[in-house]
């Protein structure tokens, strides 16, 4: 699997979670991957060191506080509009 495919699949698995949390986690794991490349570790090994997409998905979901997930899920998509009628 290529690194882009790996992160595309990971992003797909995290769909529905707070976007900013997902972006932070993806950036974190990408940094780990690229740090290993800079240290001379082969691409294939650096990717394997991240673990499976399934394992990483589970870890990320576990790390995001439930309160943030719930807040994202119950936030209204449209703002409530109040109309005051004349008397």
Secondary structure as UniProt FT lines:
FT   HELIX           3..13
FT   TURN            14..16
FT   HELIX           19..38
FT   TURN            39..40
FT   HELIX           43..50
FT   HELIX           53..63
FT   HELIX           66..74
//
